[in-house]
Amino acid sequence: MRQKYVAGNWKMYTTAATAVALARAVVEGTAGLSKVKVGLFPPFPYLAQVAQAVAGSSVVLGAQDLYPEKEGAFTGEVSPH
């Protein structure tokens, strides 16, 4: 059977505090799930905090709105590197 995924992209609807609270709630609410892989895609400024909140859980972390270049004059963009 193919792996099923559920992922959330939060757009600009969180603050740092609410992003962490939401991530912790997702970790708690998905504990023990084995048939679905859950991923969170918070806004870039909250990646580090959300990473800490999901550390050690089965929830995976992703990022949104990345620009493919390693560096350069790309105002407002974020490199995955």
Backbone bond lengths (Angstrom), bond angles and torsions (degrees), N, CA, C in turn:
res aa  C-N    CA-C-N  psi(-1)  N-CA   C-N-CA  omega(-1)  CA-C   N-CA-C  phi
1 M - - - 1.446 - - 1.530 109.37 -
2 R 1.320 115.73 140.67 1.452 120.41 178.99 1.524 111.42 -70.70
3 Q 1.329 115.46 145.16 1.466 120.97 177.01 1.526 109.73 -67.94
4 K 1.318 117.03 136.01 1.460 122.11 177.17 1.521 109.21 -101.29
5 Y 1.333 115.72 141.69 1.457 121.88 -178.27 1.524 110.57 -124.78
6 V 1.315 115.53 144.45 1.455 123.10 170.21 1.519 105.69 -130.35
7 A 1.331 116.05 124.81 1.465 119.48 -178.16 1.519 110.10 -132.15
8 G 1.315 115.49 145.58 1.458 120.93 178.82 1.512 111.30 -118.74
9 N 1.332 116.17 127.75 1.451 123.83 175.15 1.525 105.68 -109.76
10 W 1.310 117.64 116.99 1.459 121.72 -167.85 1.514 115.13 -87.19
11 K 1.318 118.11 -2.78 1.471 120.81 -177.37 1.529 109.59 51.15
12 M 1.315 117.98 -132.80 1.469 121.78 -179.13 1.523 110.39 -116.41
13 Y 1.347 116.42 43.67 1.450 120.47 -176.63 1.521 113.56 -105.67
14 T 1.325 118.42 16.28 1.459 120.11 179.53 1.520 110.21 -135.06
15 T 1.311 114.13 160.67 1.462 122.37 166.48 1.521 105.59 -105.45
16 A 1.322 117.64 177.41 1.467 119.39 177.65 1.530 110.25 -58.85
17 A 1.318 116.58 -44.72 1.470 120.45 -177.79 1.529 111.94 -66.13
18 T 1.332 117.26 -43.61 1.456 118.56 -178.47 1.530 111.12 -73.82
19 A 1.325 117.85 -27.95 1.467 120.42 176.11 1.524 110.23 -65.18
20 V 1.309 116.56 -44.00 1.466 120.94 178.37 1.522 110.10 -66.05
21 A 1.321 117.94 -43.61 1.462 120.94 178.80 1.526 110.82 -61.80
22 L 1.321 117.55 -41.89 1.454 121.35 178.79 1.527 110.72 -65.69
23 A 1.320 117.57 -42.93 1.461 121.16 178.78 1.532 110.69 -61.11
24 R 1.313 116.76 -44.03 1.478 120.19 178.42 1.523 111.26 -63.23
25 A 1.324 116.81 -38.99 1.465 120.82 178.82 1.528 110.73 -66.38
26 V 1.324 117.10 -38.43 1.469 120.20 177.82 1.523 109.76 -66.12
27 V 1.323 117.40 -43.55 1.469 120.91 177.77 1.522 109.67 -58.41
28 E 1.311 117.02 -47.64 1.470 121.10 -179.28 1.532 111.08 -64.94
29 G 1.321 116.52 -42.65 1.453 120.63 -176.50 1.518 114.74 -73.40
30 T 1.324 116.87 -18.59 1.461 119.88 -178.28 1.530 112.49 -108.43
31 A 1.302 117.50 3.03 1.463 120.64 179.06 1.522 109.51 -57.37
32 G 1.305 116.01 130.29 1.451 120.88 177.63 1.517 115.08 91.03
33 L 1.321 117.55 -7.75 1.469 118.91 177.03 1.523 109.29 -70.79
34 S 1.315 116.45 135.72 1.459 119.08 178.87 1.522 112.83 -124.88
35 K 1.321 117.37 -17.57 1.459 119.92 -176.81 1.519 113.58 -92.59
36 V 1.339 116.85 -10.02 1.462 121.49 -177.99 1.526 109.21 -132.44
37 K 1.314 116.28 132.90 1.467 122.10 174.86 1.522 107.24 -93.67
38 V 1.331 117.97 131.03 1.460 122.53 -176.30 1.524 109.54 -112.10
39 G 1.330 115.73 134.24 1.456 120.92 179.25 1.514 111.60 -131.04
40 L 1.315 115.59 147.07 1.457 122.32 178.00 1.523 109.47 -118.60
41 F 1.328 115.91 138.60 1.460 122.63 -179.25 1.532 108.90 -128.54
42 P 1.330 117.20 77.25 1.463 120.32 -178.13 1.535 111.25 -76.69
43 P 1.330 117.23 167.10 1.461 119.91 173.63 1.530 110.89 -60.85
44 F 1.311 116.14 149.54 1.466 122.13 -176.00 1.530 114.85 -48.22
45 P 1.348 119.70 -45.14 1.470 118.14 -176.60 1.526 114.68 -60.19
46 Y 1.342 117.31 -17.93 1.462 120.02 -176.25 1.529 113.55 -107.06
47 L 1.318 117.80 7.52 1.469 120.25 -177.10 1.527 112.55 -57.34
48 A 1.311 117.68 -46.71 1.472 120.26 -177.09 1.522 111.78 -63.43
49 Q 1.339 116.24 -44.29 1.466 119.64 -179.48 1.528 111.39 -66.12
50 V 1.326 116.89 -42.44 1.461 120.37 179.84 1.526 110.42 -68.44
51 A 1.326 117.10 -35.98 1.468 120.65 176.53 1.523 110.19 -58.15
52 Q 1.320 117.27 -42.63 1.464 120.47 177.44 1.525 111.22 -64.99
53 A 1.325 116.64 -38.29 1.468 120.63 -178.03 1.526 112.54 -67.90
54 V 1.344 117.83 -30.09 1.471 120.10 -178.47 1.527 112.46 -100.06
55 A 1.325 117.30 -3.37 1.469 121.16 -178.79 1.523 110.91 -55.97
56 G 1.321 115.95 133.06 1.452 121.41 178.20 1.518 114.20 84.13
57 S 1.324 117.29 -2.37 1.463 120.57 179.36 1.524 109.14 -103.36
58 S 1.321 115.92 178.99 1.456 120.04 177.50 1.531 112.00 -88.73
59 V 1.318 117.52 -3.31 1.466 121.99 178.99 1.523 108.81 -74.23
60 V 1.334 115.92 129.62 1.463 120.59 179.92 1.520 109.61 -96.39
61 L 1.326 115.29 154.39 1.456 122.00 -177.00 1.513 109.96 -114.81
62 G 1.313 115.80 136.98 1.453 121.83 175.45 1.515 108.76 -133.42
63 A 1.322 115.43 178.51 1.463 120.53 179.75 1.519 109.40 -127.47
64 Q 1.303 115.80 155.57 1.454 120.46 178.61 1.523 110.24 -115.45
65 D 1.303 116.37 154.66 1.462 123.80 174.00 1.523 114.03 59.56
66 L 1.306 117.35 52.49 1.455 120.73 175.84 1.522 110.41 -91.37
67 Y 1.336 115.11 148.55 1.455 121.18 175.77 1.521 107.15 -106.31
68 P 1.312 119.89 134.55 1.462 122.01 -168.87 1.532 116.94 -70.53
69 E 1.313 118.66 -12.30 1.471 119.99 -178.86 1.525 111.38 -79.21
70 K 1.339 115.77 148.01 1.463 120.86 178.94 1.522 111.18 -70.85
71 E 1.328 116.22 -39.10 1.461 121.11 179.36 1.522 108.54 -160.49
72 G 1.329 115.84 171.34 1.450 120.02 177.41 1.513 111.83 140.68
73 A 1.319 115.27 -178.54 1.466 122.65 -177.22 1.529 110.02 -86.90
74 F 1.315 115.94 67.89 1.457 121.97 -179.69 1.525 108.47 -115.83
75 T 1.321 115.62 79.45 1.445 122.11 -174.06 1.529 112.50 -54.74
76 G 1.325 114.88 129.13 1.455 120.77 176.94 1.519 114.94 83.15
77 E 1.313 117.90 -4.17 1.462 120.85 -179.24 1.523 110.89 -93.66
78 V 1.331 116.66 161.09 1.459 122.90 179.32 1.518 108.67 -127.42
79 S 1.325 116.65 126.82 1.448 122.32 179.65 1.531 110.83 -84.74
80 P 1.324 117.97 141.83 1.462 118.64 176.63 1.525 112.69 -72.20
81 H 1.305 116.64 -14.04 1.467 119.89 -179.68 1.505 110.36 -76.25
